Amino acid sequence: MTLPVPSPAATVRRDIPQPSRSEGIWGSDALAEMIRSLDIPYVCLNPGSSFRGLHDSLVNYLGNQKPQMLLCLHEEHAVAMAHGYAKVTGKPLGAIVHSNVGLMHATMAIYDIWCDRLPVVIMGATGPVDAARRRPWIDWLHTAQDQGALVRHYTKWDCQPASVGASYEALLRAKQIAETAPPGPTYVCFDAAMQEQKLDAIPPLPDASRYAPPPTTYPDPKLVDQALALLKGAKNPMILMGRATRDKAAWDRRVQLAETLNAKVLTDLKTGAAFPTDHPLHLAPPGVFLSGDTGALLKQADVVLSLDWVDLAGTLKQGWGNAPVGCKVIQVSVDQYIHNGWSMDHQGLPPADIYLACGIEPVVEELLARLDVKPASDYTPAEWAKPAAAADGSISIHALAATLKDVVGDDDICLMRLPLGWAGDMWHFRHPLDYLGGDGGGGIGSGPGMSVGSALALKDTGRLPVSILGDGDFMMGNAGLWTAANAGIPMLIITANNRSFFNDEVHQERVAKERGRPVENRWIGQRIDDPAPDLAMMARAQGLKGVGPVTDPASLADVLREAIAAVREGAAVVVDVHVTAGYSPSMAAGMTRSHDE
């Protein structure tokens, strides 16, 4: 990655204790030293007695720096924060959760990281494994002899080491495996008794630099030649740009490849920005599903190059239906290395005429090395679509997006998260940091925590960190925003508040139509109203600046302008915008296709 990793001392407010090492050395002091050697700048945590020894060592032995503790109000938020940080930097943070009960809280956030293929090192603890050392009642409740079994199906590796020396190796291995492609979460659980064991001295630390993850593998040259022959011979090649890094140089190489091959391109809202969406070769607005028109365009391709595209089989099916895929497919991915039988996150099995089991960047580099590369084009960006004002004076999500764009102007902005009702034609992405992608696992409630972690990573980049969240996502996870106020992490959260779990209103309408029942009842059990929660007050109660609800389209621009000015001055701000309940045509079409097929 070429992006700078923020310095904790320089960017985040920190409580600075006076380290004290005069009363001896403990097992957790050694663990803290090992964590420091891994160059993990922050650990996100919700406190727990099972790791009270490690907590003390991070504070009183290390002085709460390298790593710095970031207090979170729930374990799910702690893990989601680490996830958001990794989405920007590609580097892992640490998250610390309390024994089995804290790990249970964190499970959805861990699953999101697993599905999003990003590195996070999660640390936990268990009450004394030696039953003779357990306190009555509580230590028994908080002890598990195989705690990692709770998350083993959606972590790359876990360990419950029994000694300081074994913990050193476990931490080294956890970070190495988390960062090895395809990246993912790992989990290490420390025995409370081992943490609180008195030592004569810190055991010698291994040199962490000797345990780095392996470099990205390069593809078989013969397979690259075969892929190139297919692409050069194609009359209508198409590139599906999937999971990619936030590296600008890699972005530029992908643009070069598409322009040199004159290949059409599709991108996806499930993953972060991977190609300029206003480029003439970009066929259609990115979405969660393909629209009918986009599926027809895909079907015209004679060669498809998939660069770690999420759900390649399902996407090809949206073009060809149940008929055999009528084009040559070049698959580039190492995702199959971590597929297992518990979760179906691996999606359907796609056909592949050429399978390059490596990262996408080496393949792009090798293809470009074999081509007469065209100089970068100076294309004319697509025009912005200006939505018409709603006749009833309400604010649509399209209008919210257009107003935000007008207010931001030419400033660099990072859309950290977007709501379910967002359509790809609302905003163009021209840089890898313009958009970070979805949550990975398709759950609700991770948006606030992930946004805080992403904003932390963006703090020294000069970009304005903005998340547009649905009101359901916001209310499930809004306590995660307290950490932003506490640590001084500036960010802007805009709630696209339709006062409903509207995604399920659409599902209920669909079922009602299929069964010949009244669609007018779709709102029952879905609407978040009567009373309407005061989202801005929720923000203010946690120390953020809360504004709203904004209901008048005429005032929206001024509200957003003031909010952005406050973020630029270091504030964390929530603006509650009441939007019209509804989905864009492209989103609705995709949801319909998902039912039909």
C-alpha positions in Angstrom: 0.0 0.0 0.0 1.2 3.5 -0.7 -1.1 5.2 1.7 0.4 6.4 5.0 -0.6 4.6 8.1 -1.6 7.3 10.6 0.6 7.8 13.7 -1.4 7.2 16.9 0.4 9.8 18.9 0.0 12.5 16.2 -3.6 11.9 15.2 -5.8 10.6 18.0 -6.5 12.0 21.5 -4.9 9.8 24.0 -4.9 9.4 27.8 -1.2 9.3 28.7 -0.4 7.4 31.9 2.9 7.3 33.6 4.3 3.8 32.9 5.3 1.9 36.0 7.6 -1.1 35.9 9.0 -1.1 39.5 6.8 -3.8 40.9 7.9 -6.7 38.8 7.2 -8.2 35.4 4.1 -10.2 34.5 3.1 -12.5 31.7 0.8 -9.9 30.1 3.8 -7.4 30.0 5.5 -9.9 27.7 2.3 -10.2 25.6 2.1 -6.4 25.3 5.7 -6.1 24.2 5.0 -8.8 21.5 1.9 -6.9 20.3 4.0 -3.7 20.1 6.6 -5.5 18.0 3.9 -6.4 15.4 3.5 -2.7 14.5 -0.2 -2.6 15.2 -1.0 1.0 16.0 -4.3 0.6 17.8 -6.3 -2.0 19.7 -10.1 -1.5 19.8 -11.6 -3.0 22.9 -14.5 -3.2 25.3 -13.1 -4.0 28.7 -13.4 -7.4 30.4 -12.0 -9.2 33.4 -10.6 -12.0 31.3 -7.9 -9.7 29.9 -7.5 -7.4 32.9 -3.8 -8.4 33.0 -3.2 -7.4 29.4 -5.2 -4.2 29.9 -3.0 -3.2 32.8 0.1 -4.0 30.7 -1.0 -1.9 27.8 -1.7 1.0 30.2 1.0 0.8 32.9 3.8 -1.1 31.1 3.5 0.4 27.6 2.0 3.7 28.5 -1.0 3.3 26.2 1.0 3.8 23.0 2.1 1.5 20.2 -0.6 0.2 20.5 -3.0 2.8 21.8 -6.3 1.5 23.2 -9.5 2.8 21.7 -12.4 2.3 24.0 -15.6 1.0 22.4 -19.0 0.5 24.0 -19.6 -3.0 22.5 -17.4 -5.7 21.1 -19.1 -5.7 17.8 -18.2 -2.0 17.3 -14.6 -2.8 18.3 -14.2 -5.4 15.6 -16.1 -3.3 13.1 -13.7 -0.4 13.7 -10.8 -2.6 12.9 -12.6 -3.7 9.8 -13.1 -0.1 8.6 -9.5 0.7 9.2 -8.4 -2.2 7.1 -10.7 -1.2 4.3 -8.6 2.0 3.9 -5.0 0.8 4.7 -5.1 -2.9 3.9 -3.3 -3.3 7.2 -4.6 -5.0 10.4 -5.6 -3.4 13.7 -6.0 -5.4 16.8 -9.4 -5.9 18.5 -9.7 -7.3 22.0 -12.8 -9.0 23.2 -13.8 -10.4 26.6 -13.8 -14.2 26.9 -16.6 -16.2 25.3 -19.4 -13.7 26.0 -17.5 -10.8 24.3 -16.6 -13.1 21.4 -20.3 -13.9 21.0 -21.1 -10.2 20.8 -18.4 -9.8 18.1 -19.4 -12.7 15.8 -21.3 -10.7 13.2 -18.5 -8.2 12.8 -16.0 -11.0 12.4 -18.1 -12.7 9.8 -18.3 -9.3 7.9 -14.5 -9.2 7.8 -14.3 -12.8 6.7 -16.6 -12.1 3.7 -14.9 -8.9 2.9 -11.4 -10.6 2.8 -9.5 -8.1 5.0 -6.9 -8.6 7.7 -7.7 -8.1 11.4 -6.0 -9.7 14.4 -8.6 -10.4 17.1 -7.4 -11.1 20.6 -9.5 -12.6 23.4 -9.1 -14.3 26.7 -10.5 -17.0 28.8 -10.7 -17.5 32.6 -7.9 -19.7 34.0 -7.8 -23.0 32.1 -6.4 -24.6 35.3 -9.7 -25.1 37.2 -7.9 -24.9 40.5 -7.1 -21.3 39.8 -10.6 -20.1 38.9 -12.6 -17.8 41.2 -16.1 -19.1 42.1 -18.9 -18.5 39.6 -17.6 -15.8 37.3 -14.3 -17.5 36.1 -16.3 -20.6 35.3 -18.8 -18.7 33.2 -16.0 -17.0 31.4 -13.8 -20.0 30.7 -14.0 -22.1 27.5 -11.5 -24.9 26.7 -11.9 -24.3 23.0 -13.1 -20.7 22.6 -12.0 -20.4 19.0 -14.7 -23.0 18.1 -17.2 -20.1 18.3 -15.7 -18.4 15.2 -13.6 -21.1 13.6 -15.8 -21.4 10.5 -15.2 -17.8 9.6 -11.7 -17.0 10.8 -8.5 -18.1 8.9 -6.8 -19.4 12.0 -7.2 -19.5 15.8 -5.1 -20.5 18.8 -5.4 -20.7 22.6 -1.7 -20.7 23.7 -0.8 -22.0 27.2 2.4 -20.1 27.8 4.2 -16.8 27.1 6.4 -18.4 24.5 3.5 -20.1 22.8 1.7 -16.7 22.8 4.6 -15.1 21.0 4.4 -17.6 18.2 0.6 -17.4 18.1 0.6 -13.6 17.7 3.3 -13.8 14.9 1.3 -16.5 13.1 -2.0 -14.7 13.5 -0.7 -11.5 11.9 1.1 -13.4 9.2 -1.9 -15.5 8.3 -4.3 -12.5 8.5 -2.2 -10.7 5.9 -1.5 -13.7 3.6 -3.7 -13.6 0.5 -6.7 -13.9 0.6 -6.5 -11.9 3.9 -9.0 -12.5 6.7 -9.5 -12.4 10.5 -7.5 -14.5 12.9 -8.2 -15.1 16.6 -5.8 -15.6 19.6 -7.2 -16.4 23.1 -5.0 -15.8 26.1 -5.3 -17.7 29.4 -6.1 -15.2 32.3 -3.8 -17.1 34.6 -0.9 -16.9 32.1 -1.4 -13.2 31.8 -1.3 -12.8 35.6 1.8 -15.0 36.1 4.8 -13.2 37.6 8.0 -13.5 35.5 11.6 -12.9 36.4 12.1 -11.1 33.1 10.5 -10.6 29.7 11.4 -13.6 27.6 13.4 -12.6 24.5 11.2 -11.3 21.7 11.5 -12.9 18.3 12.3 -10.5 15.4 8.9 -9.9 13.9 10.3 -8.8 10.6 11.3 -12.5 10.0 7.7 -13.6 10.1 6.2 -11.3 7.5 3.5 -12.6 5.2 4.7 -14.1 1.9 4.7 -11.7 -1.1 2.0 -11.9 -3.7 2.5 -14.8 -6.0 3.0 -14.2 -9.8 1.0 -16.1 -12.4 2.3 -18.9 -14.6 3.7 -17.1 -17.7 2.2 -19.7 -20.0 -1.3 -19.0 -18.6 -0.7 -15.3 -18.9 0.2 -15.8 -22.6 -3.0 -17.8 -23.1 -5.1 -15.2 -21.4 -3.5 -12.5 -23.5 -4.2 -14.4 -26.7 -7.9 -14.7 -25.7 -8.1 -11.0 -24.8 -6.3 -9.8 -28.0 -8.5 -12.0 -30.2 -11.7 -10.9 -28.6 -14.1 -8.7 -30.4 -16.0 -7.6 -27.3 -13.8 -8.2 -24.2 -15.1 -7.3 -20.8 -13.3 -6.8 -17.4 -15.2 -7.3 -14.1 -13.2 -5.2 -11.6 -13.7 -6.8 -8.2 -11.7 -6.7 -5.0 -8.8 -4.3 -5.3 -6.5 -2.3 -3.0 -6.7 1.4 -2.3 -3.4 1.9 -4.1 -3.5 4.6 -6.8 -0.7 3.2 -8.9 -2.6 -0.1 -9.2 -5.8 1.8 -10.1 -3.9 3.5 -12.9 -2.6 0.2 -14.3 -6.1 -1.2 -14.4 -7.3 1.8 -16.4 -4.3 1.3 -18.7 -5.2 -2.3 -19.3 -8.8 -1.6 -20.1 -7.9 1.2 -22.5 -5.2 -0.8 -24.2 -7.5 -3.8 -24.7 -10.5 -1.5 -25.5 -12.3 -3.7 -23.0 -15.7 -2.7 -21.5 -15.7 -2.6 -17.7 -18.2 -3.3 -14.9 -17.7 -2.5 -11.2 -19.8 -3.4 -8.1 -21.1 -1.5 -5.1 -20.3 -4.5 -2.8 -16.6 -3.8 -3.2 -14.6 -0.5 -3.1 -13.9 1.7 -6.0 -11.8 -0.1 -8.6 -12.2 1.8 -11.9 -13.4 5.3 -12.8 -17.2 5.0 -13.2 -17.4 8.0 -15.5 -14.9 6.5 -18.0 -16.3 5.8 -21.5 -15.4 2.1 -21.1 -17.4 1.8 -17.9 -20.6 0.3 -19.2 -23.2 0.9 -16.5 -23.6 2.3 -13.0 -22.3 0.0 -10.4 -24.9 -1.9 -8.3 -25.4 -4.8 -6.0 -27.0 -6.7 -8.8 -27.0 -6.2 -12.5 -30.0 -4.5 -14.1 -31.6 -6.3 -17.0 -29.9 -4.0 -19.5 -26.5 -4.6 -17.9 -27.0 -8.4 -18.0 -27.8 -8.1 -21.7 -24.5 -6.1 -22.2 -22.6 -8.8 -20.3 -24.1 -11.5 -22.6 -22.6 -9.7 -25.6 -19.0 -10.3 -24.3 -17.0 -13.0 -25.9 -14.2 -12.9 -23.3 -14.7 -12.0 -19.6 -11.7 -11.2 -17.4 -12.7 -11.5 -13.8 -10.4 -9.7 -11.4 -11.4 -11.2 -8.1 -15.0 -10.3 -8.8 -17.4 -11.2 -5.9 -19.9 -13.8 -7.0 -18.7 -14.4 -10.5 -21.0 -17.4 -11.1 -24.1 -15.4 -10.0 -23.1 -12.5 -12.2 -22.6 -14.7 -15.2 -26.0 -16.2 -14.5 -27.6 -12.7 -14.7 -26.3 -12.5 -18.2 -26.9 -16.1 -19.5 -29.7 -17.3 -17.1 -29.7 -21.1 -16.9 -28.1 -21.5 -20.3 -24.4 -22.4 -20.5 -22.1 -19.3 -20.3 -21.4 -18.4 -23.9 -18.1 -16.7 -23.5 -14.6 -17.5 -22.5 -13.9 -16.8 -18.9 -10.5 -15.8 -17.4 -10.7 -16.1 -13.6 -8.1 -14.3 -11.4 -8.5 -15.0 -7.7 -7.0 -16.8 -4.7 -10.3 -16.7 -2.9 -10.8 -20.5 -3.3 -8.0 -21.1 -0.8 -10.2 -20.3 2.2 -13.6 -21.7 1.1 -15.2 -24.1 3.5 -18.4 -26.0 3.9 -20.0 -24.1 6.7 -20.6 -20.7 5.0 -21.9 -20.2 1.5 -20.0 -16.9 1.2 -18.0 -18.5 -1.6 -21.1 -18.2 -3.8 -21.7 -20.5 -6.9 -18.9 -22.3 -8.8 -18.0 -20.3 -11.9 -16.7 -21.7 -15.1 -13.1 -20.8 -16.0 -11.3 -21.5 -19.2 -8.1 -20.0 -17.7 -7.7 -19.9 -14.0 -4.9 -17.7 -12.6 -4.7 -18.4 -8.9 -2.9 -15.3 -7.7 -3.6 -11.7 -6.8 -5.0 -9.4 -9.5 -2.2 -6.8 -9.5 0.5 -9.2 -10.7 -1.8 -10.4 -13.5 -2.5 -6.8 -14.6 1.3 -6.0 -14.5 2.1 -9.1 -16.5 -0.5 -8.4 -19.2 0.6 -4.8 -19.5 4.3 -6.0 -19.9 3.2 -8.0 -22.9 1.1 -5.3 -24.6 1.9 -2.1 -26.5 0.4 0.1 -23.8 -1.6 3.1 -24.9 -1.0 6.4 -23.2 -3.6 7.3 -20.7 -6.6 8.9 -22.3 -7.9 12.3 -21.5 -11.6 11.4 -21.5 -14.6 13.7 -21.0 -16.3 12.8 -17.7 -20.0 11.9 -17.8 -22.4 14.7 -16.9 -24.1 14.7 -13.5 -27.7 13.8 -13.5 -29.8 16.4 -11.7 -32.9 14.9 -10.1 -36.1 16.8 -10.3 -37.5 18.2 -7.1 -40.2 16.0 -5.6 -43.7 17.3 -6.0 -44.5 16.7 -2.4 -41.5 18.7 -1.1 -39.7 15.6 0.2 -36.0 14.6 -0.1 -35.1 11.6 -2.2 -31.8 9.8 -1.8 -30.9 11.0 -5.3 -31.5 14.6 -4.2 -29.5 14.0 -1.1 -26.6 12.8 -3.2 -26.8 15.6 -5.6 -27.0 18.2 -2.9 -24.0 16.7 -1.1 -22.0 16.7 -4.4 -22.8 20.4 -5.0 -21.7 21.3 -1.4 -18.5 19.3 -1.6 -17.5 20.6 -5.0 -14.0 19.6 -5.9 -12.9 18.6 -2.4 -11.6 15.1 -2.0 -14.3 13.0 -0.2 -14.4 9.3 0.8 -17.8 7.7 0.9 -17.1 5.1 3.6 -20.5 3.5 3.6 -23.7 3.8 1.6 -27.3 2.7 2.3 -29.2 -0.1 0.6 -31.2 2.4 -1.4 -28.2 3.9 -3.1 -27.8 3.6 -6.9 -24.6 3.7 -8.8 -25.7 6.6 -10.9 -25.8 8.9 -7.9 -22.0 9.5 -7.6 -19.0 8.9 -9.8 -15.9 7.2 -8.3 -12.6 8.5 -9.8 -10.1 7.4 -7.2 -9.6 4.2 -5.1 -10.5 6.2 -1.9 -13.7 7.6 -3.3 -15.7 4.6 -2.1 -14.7 1.8 0.3 -17.4 -0.8 -0.4 -20.1 -2.6 1.7 -19.9 -4.5 4.9 -19.0 -7.8 3.4 -21.5 -10.1 5.1 -24.8 -8.3 4.3 -25.7 -7.6 7.9 -27.1 -4.5 9.6 -25.6 -2.5 12.4 -21.9 -2.4 11.3 -22.0 0.9 9.5 -21.3 3.2 12.5 -18.3 1.2 13.8 -16.8 0.6 10.4 -17.2 4.3 9.6 -15.2 5.3 12.8 -12.4 2.9 11.9 -12.3 4.2 8.3 -12.3 7.8 9.4 -9.4 7.0 11.8 -7.4 5.7 8.9 -8.3 8.7 6.7 -7.4 11.3 9.3 -4.0 12.2 7.8 -5.0 11.9 4.1 -6.9 15.2 3.7 -10.0 13.4 2.6 -13.4 14.3 4.0 -14.7 11.0 5.6 -18.5 10.7 4.9 -20.9 7.8 5.5 -24.5 7.7 4.4 -26.3 5.2 6.6 -29.8 3.9 6.7 -31.7 4.7 9.9 -31.9 1.0 10.8 -28.1 0.5 10.5 -27.6 3.7 12.5 -29.8 2.7 15.4 -28.4 -0.8 15.6 -24.8 0.5 15.9 -24.9 4.2 16.9 -23.1 3.5 20.2 -20.1 2.8 18.0 -19.9 6.6 17.3 -19.0 7.4 20.9 -15.5 6.3 20.2 -15.2 9.0 17.5 -16.1 11.7 20.0 -13.9 10.2 22.7 -10.8 9.8 20.5 -11.3 13.0 18.5 -11.9 11.4 15.1 -13.6 13.8 12.7 -16.2 12.4 10.4 -19.6 13.1 8.9 -22.5 10.6 9.2 -25.6 11.4 7.2 -28.6 9.2 7.9 -30.9 8.6 4.9 -33.8 8.2 7.3 -36.9 6.7 5.7 -38.3 5.7 9.2 -38.5 2.1 8.2 -36.6 -1.2 7.7 -37.6 -0.5 4.1 -35.6 -3.3 2.6 -38.1 -5.7 4.2 -41.1 -3.6 3.1 -40.0 -4.4 -0.4 -39.7 -8.1 0.5 -43.2 -8.1 2.1 -44.7 -6.4 -0.9 -43.2 -9.0 -3.2 -44.6 -11.9 -1.1 -48.0 -10.3 -0.8 -48.2 -9.9 -4.6 -47.2 -13.5 -5.1 -49.9 -14.7 -2.7 -52.6 -12.3 -3.8 -52.7 -10.4 -0.5 -52.9 -6.7 0.2 -49.6 -4.9 -0.4 -50.9 -1.9 1.7 -49.9 -3.9 4.9 -46.2 -4.2 4.0 -45.3 -1.5 6.5 -46.6 -3.4 9.6 -43.7 -4.6 11.7 -41.3 -2.5 9.6 -41.9 1.2 10.2 -39.6 3.0 12.7 -42.1 5.7 13.7 -44.7 6.6 16.2 -42.6 7.6 18.0 -39.9 8.5 15.6 -36.5 8.1 17.2 -34.5 11.4 17.5 -31.3 10.4 15.8 -29.6 13.8 16.2 -30.3 13.6 19.9 -28.7 10.2 20.0 -25.6 11.7 18.5 -25.5 14.7 20.9 -26.0 12.4 23.9 -22.6 10.7 22.9 -20.7 13.9 22.5 -21.0 14.3 18.7 -22.6 17.3 17.0 -26.1 16.2 16.0 -28.3 18.1 13.5 -31.8 17.4 12.3 -34.1 16.0 11.4 -33.8 17.8 8.0 -37.1 17.7 6.1 -37.0 20.8 3.9 -35.0 20.3 0.6 -34.3 24.1 0.5 -32.4 23.9 3.8 -30.3 20.8 3.1 -27.4 22.4 1.4 -26.8 24.9 4.2 -27.0 22.2 6.8 -24.5 20.0 5.0 -22.2 23.0 4.4 -22.1 23.8 8.1 -21.6 20.1 9.0 -18.7 19.8 6.7 -17.1 22.9 8.1 -17.4 21.4 11.6 -15.8 18.2 10.4 -12.9 20.1 8.8 -12.4 21.7 12.3 -12.2 18.3 13.9 -15.7 17.4 14.9 -17.7 14.2 14.5 -21.1 15.2 13.1 -24.4 13.4 12.5 -27.0 14.9 10.2 -30.3 13.2 10.2 -32.1 13.7 6.8 -35.6 12.4 6.3 -35.7 10.9 2.9 -38.5 9.5 0.8 -39.0 5.7 1.3 -38.0 3.9 -1.9 -35.4 2.3 -4.0 -33.9 3.3 -7.2 -35.0 1.4 -10.4 -31.7 -0.4 -10.6 -31.9 -1.6 -7.0 -35.5 -2.7 -7.4 -34.6 -4.5 -10.6 -31.8 -6.3 -8.9 -33.9 -7.4 -6.0 -36.5 -8.7 -8.4 -33.9 -10.7 -10.3 -32.7 -12.2 -7.1 -36.2 -13.5 -6.4 -36.8 -14.8 -9.9 -33.6 -16.6 -10.2 
